[in-house]
Amino acid sequence: MFKIFSSSAGSGKTYTLTKEYLKLALGDRSAGGKTFESHQFKNILAVTFTNAAARDMKDRILEQLQKITAGDLNSQLNELAVELSIEPAELQNRARLTFHSILHDYSSFSVLTIDSFVQRVVTAFTDDLELPYSFEVEMDTDAVLQTAIDRLLEKVGQEDHPYLSEALEEFYLDNASDGKSWYGLASTLAEFSKGQLGDRNYEYVLKLKELNPDNFRTIRRNLRRKNREIEERIEQLARNGYQLIQEAGLPDKAFYYGDKGVGTYFRKRISLTGFPEDPNSYVRKAIDDDVWHSGKKNLTPEQLQIEAIKDSLREYILQIEQIRTDSLLRYRTFGAIEQHLQKVALLKQIKQECDDLLREQNRIHISEFNRLIVKVVTDEPVPFIYERLGEKFHHILIDEFQDTSKLQFVNLLPLIDNNLAYQRFNLAVGDAKQAIYRFRGGDMDQIVALHSRKLDPLLSAHETSEMTLERLSGLHPHLRPDRLGTNWRSAESIVEFNNSFFRFMADFYADTEFQKVTEVFDEQFRQAPAKAGIPGHVQIDFIEKPDRFAAKEETEEPDFNTRMVEKTLEFIQKAVADGYQYGDIAVLCRFKKNARRIADYLETNNIPLTSEDSLTLQSSERVRFLVSLLQLLHQPENRMVRYDMLFLYHRLVNPNLPNAAWMEFMDKMAKAEDEGDIFELISKIDKTPLDPTALQQLSIYELSEKLADYFELFDNDRDSAYLFRFMDEVLTYSSRYSNHLSDFLNYWETAQEKVSVSAPTDQNAVTIQTIHKSKGLEYPVVVIPFADWSFKPRNNDTMWADLWPLGEVDELAIPGLEHQEIRRLQTASITVKKDLDDTPLSGQYQDELYRTFVECMNLVYVAFTRPTDRLYIIAAKQDFSPSSKDGGYKNANGIDFWLYTYLTDLRGNASWEEGKLSYALHDFVTQSSKDRLTTSDPFQVNLANREGTQPLRLRRIERAIDTTAFEKSRAWWQKVGTALSLIQTSDDVAKAIQRMIAEGILRSTEQEAMQSALQTLLSHSEIGRLFQPGQRGDANRRILVKVGNNGKPQRNGPNRVVQFPGKVVLVNFITEETDEQHATKMRSFIKLYQQMGYSSVEGWLVNVTDCRIVKM
């Protein structure tokens, strides 16, 4: 069996993986009817994608084994005993034996990252794979690329690299002719290569292996020549037409509409750069309606001249437009292909340089492991590298399957295929809605295809490998799709908001070019809240964003970014005022630049915070001071190095308030001729003076250690973690690569922004991070500012495109020598832009747009599903009015438009009001989780996370509200409201009370008080009318709202609907003062009933605490 779990956010994925692992580790062995053996855990391979996830899963498994052994009621003991049909006592014994076996053979406890697993495989077969015996793994892609490119550029001008020299010469000339800088070649190549050499584009780059740099240059020249021929034909026709106009002595303004008319049409096409635009309406009017000038009668001499040449001009225009029509697709296609061919030509050489560099240093980049294995597994029916593993691993469990790349899945397929042949259990868990790592090669199509059991997309993606196709085809009869459909993380209102919002978004785009999004957010994606009745808070605020094309006005009002960070701080302060700790709050941003902006503002307002930047070693002044000392020893004459060191010295070691005299002294020391003066200045009186000559004789590690000790840099507890991490980095670099100070400082230039310390788990500080970093985490309060990013590709984004739709184009071919096949350019890296829609590559362009769109929607889903209690979203308020251009909306390409559109819909309570900038969709004053869990109410439900412990399951009435979320008095009136929703007439009071007692909602000691409260309410003159015998009334009747063509999802309705003669009364029972939230909800119900054809509809808000009624 190959079970595929679709696990939405907060649905207990890790809990399920742990349970399935324990079932395999503790159950009877399936092979040969053998019973349990304590070492059968060795036959299980669990694959995750991060070290943190692997550690977490190992901890969960070991913790459960300990708890099961001890008979802990919060363990999975009883659940496993039922599912495995094993007595609890026997299961406890098996857990004890397995726990001891794991501890005594921990290396066989195979819960690994996919990279660790692949590395193990490669390490075991170094000879077969022709690898160095004792290689080291390289993970720093940036550093390797930069070094390789620098080495490549050093070869320019050498006789044995003529193609390289010519390619770089063309690059410089093209940049100069386009007005671009020719200086940043190395960084341009590094940025381009980083994205092209990963797993995501491996198959495309592989198709280029038959072409050398000279072939690329030949193809590029062919494409440019062909496009230039088209331009020249148009230029010649335009020159002929404009010559007629000049010979007639006609200025451009003599034609219809002056400088926008026919004369300008010809003149612009004479000096053509690029493909000409469509003729404007004035030129069209000339050739279609014969309107060449403004004259009608009594023509002027100029107009008579125009009349004389207009037929010839029309012919030239028609010829130009015919060329445009015939050449448009090919011109744009060729232009898109040739744009990056220079850099693609160098990719192969850059890759070769990277391999040579790593081989010299006995290293292998981590990305190579999958490629080494895939070459074997795609060609052999029984890959030799898996022969032993196939005997060892009987069960494969894959976590975060939506982030698995094609290469990774292909490499795991032989093991899965082997296990299925023996009818062994395998498992993959993932969620296509959380696929946000496409840039790393993650392919959500795999889990979508396997879970739906529609394998055609996978088969077409791997059609080049017969063995892979055979293995994929063999999966179908073994696939068992399943879902984890309960959200154990978030409060009910947050779950319902996400259900509603993402269902609305999927329906909104169901009939557009993004309609495939319904395969990800399908009809069954909705989650049921485990914390039903527990209120949460969802609020969407908008910040006015000025039109970027409008003229800027002088104003003292804060700008958009300032108001955004101010609103973020406001929500943080509100949460803290309501009892939350700073550590309960997270601020999630799409881009790092916004995260930094938020962090800077919070820091200036003395808000404790933890951010990605604050954890890098670069953020530590003591580390920077230590590095500045190293730089001073390396470059003592460098004034900028002196300034940096002196500034940090006077901040950390010898604090001084800056003043004019101090600044003058600093300047004097930085410019001192004698380098020894600076070392004399910073030497301590009570210690031996610093001797730069002696210091330079030390190794890097000894030098760093001596300087840190000399200046007592470790005396600060907060910064000591950063310093120890820095010392680790120094030791690693000096032992692996070089012990030269200059080499280390060059390395540190790029490494300082990447090396970081781990965030303290007990730190009471606001977390600021990107959405990508937040995946898998949860926080009581989440704030999402700058919710206005676009779901369209960014400027200069590139994609790889297969060129087979073009057919056999001569310009893309390299003729072979005798008996050699013609080589062709089969694929190319092209810029993602709208022009591609008018080319044969349109299908691939549209697919790229869809994938960018759904990844953006997934990012929003990940962000919106992080909170347990409160969700604050801060979006941009722009002009979203209908557009006259395309029938759509203005500014419709961003997340802010999604939120606006949702609020205008009935599923968003139709709550949008022009001028209103704040919308509390679910407005409950939630307590911090600590307060909520320590409530004194004896009727308590365990609210622990589903992934941690098994919560107590209570039968409940769906309409009831869980009492643990309220104070006692408030909870009592909630129960009264629940009772009213169960009563049809006054005769049903006793029956309703007994039902609530049986369901655990009401205690038996509260029976008399409830009887009295209900009699008081029903004796009220107007409330009593709602429950009269013979009166037609419905309680909690859900409303079905038609949404597109994709079904009829349910919507909660009012607590009671009573039909009186001539009118319908909608009733909601409330337990507090009427506020705007209650009123808004009732108005939305009234609007819905009016749309259903009821002409007279009233809304009543009945306060059950004092019988007050607000009628609407």
Stockholm file with secondary structure:
# STOCKHOLM 1.0

chainA/1-1112         MFKIFSSSAGSGKTYTLTKEYLKLALGDRSAGGKTFESHQFKNILAVTFTNAAARDMKDRILEQLQKITAGDLNSQLNELAVELSIEPAELQNRARLTFHSILHDYSSFSVLTIDSFVQRVVTAFTDDLELPYSFEVEMDTDAVLQTAIDRLLEKVGQEDHPYLSEALEEFYLDNASDGKSWYGLASTLAEFSKGQLGDRNYEYVLKLKELNPDNFRTIRRNLRRKNREIEERIEQLARNGYQLIQEAGLPDKAFYYGDKGVGTYFRKRISLTGFPEDPNSYVRKAIDDDVWHSGKKNLTPEQLQIEAIKDSLREYILQIEQIRTDSLLRYRTFGAIEQHLQKVALLKQIKQECDDLLREQNRIHISEFNRLIVKVVTDEPVPFIYERLGEKFHHILIDEFQDTSKLQFVNLLPLIDNNLAYQRFNLAVGDAKQAIYRFRGGDMDQIVALHSRKLDPLLSAHETSEMTLERLSGLHPHLRPDRLGTNWRSAESIVEFNNSFFRFMADFYADTEFQKVTEVFDEQFRQAPAKAGIPGHVQIDFIEKPDRFAAKEETEEPDFNTRMVEKTLEFIQKAVADGYQYGDIAVLCRFKKNARRIADYLETNNIPLTSEDSLTLQSSERVRFLVSLLQLLHQPENRMVRYDMLFLYHRLVNPNLPNAAWMEFMDKMAKAEDEGDIFELISKIDKTPLDPTALQQLSIYELSEKLADYFELFDNDRDSAYLFRFMDEVLTYSSRYSNHLSDFLNYWETAQEKVSVSAPTDQNAVTIQTIHKSKGLEYPVVVIPFADWSFKPRNNDTMWADLWPLGEVDELAIPGLEHQEIRRLQTASITVKKDLDDTPLSGQYQDELYRTFVECMNLVYVAFTRPTDRLYIIAAKQDFSPSSKDGGYKNANGIDFWLYTYLTDLRGNASWEEGKLSYALHDFVTQSSKDRLTTSDPFQVNLANREGTQPLRLRRIERAIDTTAFEKSRAWWQKVGTALSLIQTSDDVAKAIQRMIAEGILRSTEQEAMQSALQTLLSHSEIGRLFQPGQRGDANRRILVKVGNNGKPQRNGPNRVVQFPGKVVLVNFITEETDEQHATKMRSFIKLYQQMGYSSVEGWLVNVTDCRIVKM
#=GR chainA/1-1112 SS CEEEEEECTTSCHHHHHHHHHHHHHHSCCSGGGCCCCTTGGGGEEEEESSHHHHHHHHHHHHHHHHHHHHTCTTSSHHHHHHHHTCCHHHHHHHHHHHHHHHHHTGGGCCEEEHHHHHHHHHHHTTTTTTCCTTCEEECCHHHHHHHHHHHHHHTTTCTTCHHHHHHHHHHHHHHHHTTCCSSCHHHHHHHHHHHHSSGGGHHHHHTTTTCCHHHHHHHHHHHHHHHHHHHHHHHHHHHHHHHHHHHTTCCGGGSTTGGGSHHHHHHHHHTCCSSCCCCCHHHHHHHHHCCCSSCCSSCCHHHHHHHHHHHHHHHHHHHHHHHHHHHHHHHHHHHHHHTTHHHHHHHHHHHHHHHHHHHHTTEEETTHHHHHHHHHHTTCSSCGGGHHHHHHCCEEEESSGGGCBHHHHHHHHHHHHHHHHTTCCEEEEECGGGCCCGGGTBCTHHHHHHHHTCCHHHHHHTTTCHHHHHHHHTTGGGEEEEEECEEEEEEHHHHHHHHHHHHHHHHHTTTSTTTTHHHHSCTTCCCEEEETTCCCEEEEEEEECCCTTSCCCCCSSCCHHHHHHHHHHHHHHHHHHTTCCGGGEEEEESSHHHHHHHHHHHHHTTCCEEEHHHHBGGGCHHHHHHHHHHHHHHCTTCHHHHHHHHHHHHHHTSCCCCCHHHHHHHHHHHTCSCTHHHHHHHSCTTSCCCCHHHHTTSCHHHHHHHHHHHTTGGGCHHHHHHHHHHHHHHHHHHHHTCCCHHHHHHHHHHHTTTCBCCCCTTCCCEEEEEHHHHTTCCEEEEEECCCCCBSSCCTTCEEEEECGGGCSCGGGEECCCTTCCCEECCEEEEECCGGGGGSTTHHHHHHHHHHHHHHHHHHHHHHHTSEEEEEEEEEEECCCCBCTTTSSBTTCSBHHHHHHHHHHSGGGTTCCCTTCCEEEEECCCCCCHHHHHTCCCSSCCCCCCTTTSCCCCCCCCTTCCCGGGSCHHHHHHHHHHHHHHHCSSGGGHHHHHHHHHHTTSSCGGGHHHHHHHHHHHHTSHHHHHTTCTTCEEEESCCEECCCTTSCCCEECCCSEEEEETTEEEEEEEESSCCCHHHHHHHHHHHHHHHHTTCSSEEEEEEETTTTEEEEC
#=GC SS_cons          CEEEEEECTTSCHHHHHHHHHHHHHHSCCSGGGCCCCTTGGGGEEEEESSHHHHHHHHHHHHHHHHHHHHTCTTSSHHHHHHHHTCCHHHHHHHHHHHHHHHHHTGGGCCEEEHHHHHHHHHHHTTTTTTCCTTCEEECCHHHHHHHHHHHHHHTTTCTTCHHHHHHHHHHHHHHHHTTCCSSCHHHHHHHHHHHHSSGGGHHHHHTTTTCCHHHHHHHHHHHHHHHHHHHHHHHHHHHHHHHHHHHTTCCGGGSTTGGGSHHHHHHHHHTCCSSCCCCCHHHHHHHHHCCCSSCCSSCCHHHHHHHHHHHHHHHHHHHHHHHHHHHHHHHHHHHHHHTTHHHHHHHHHHHHHHHHHHHHTTEEETTHHHHHHHHHHTTCSSCGGGHHHHHHCCEEEESSGGGCBHHHHHHHHHHHHHHHHTTCCEEEEECGGGCCCGGGTBCTHHHHHHHHTCCHHHHHHTTTCHHHHHHHHTTGGGEEEEEECEEEEEEHHHHHHHHHHHHHHHHHTTTSTTTTHHHHSCTTCCCEEEETTCCCEEEEEEEECCCTTSCCCCCSSCCHHHHHHHHHHHHHHHHHHTTCCGGGEEEEESSHHHHHHHHHHHHHTTCCEEEHHHHBGGGCHHHHHHHHHHHHHHCTTCHHHHHHHHHHHHHHTSCCCCCHHHHHHHHHHHTCSCTHHHHHHHSCTTSCCCCHHHHTTSCHHHHHHHHHHHTTGGGCHHHHHHHHHHHHHHHHHHHHTCCCHHHHHHHHHHHTTTCBCCCCTTCCCEEEEEHHHHTTCCEEEEEECCCCCBSSCCTTCEEEEECGGGCSCGGGEECCCTTCCCEECCEEEEECCGGGGGSTTHHHHHHHHHHHHHHHHHHHHHHHTSEEEEEEEEEEECCCCBCTTTSSBTTCSBHHHHHHHHHHSGGGTTCCCTTCCEEEEECCCCCCHHHHHTCCCSSCCCCCCTTTSCCCCCCCCTTCCCGGGSCHHHHHHHHHHHHHHHCSSGGGHHHHHHHHHHTTSSCGGGHHHHHHHHHHHHTSHHHHHTTCTTCEEEESCCEECCCTTSCCCEECCCSEEEEETTEEEEEEEESSCCCHHHHHHHHHHHHHHHHTTCSSEEEEEEETTTTEEEEC
//
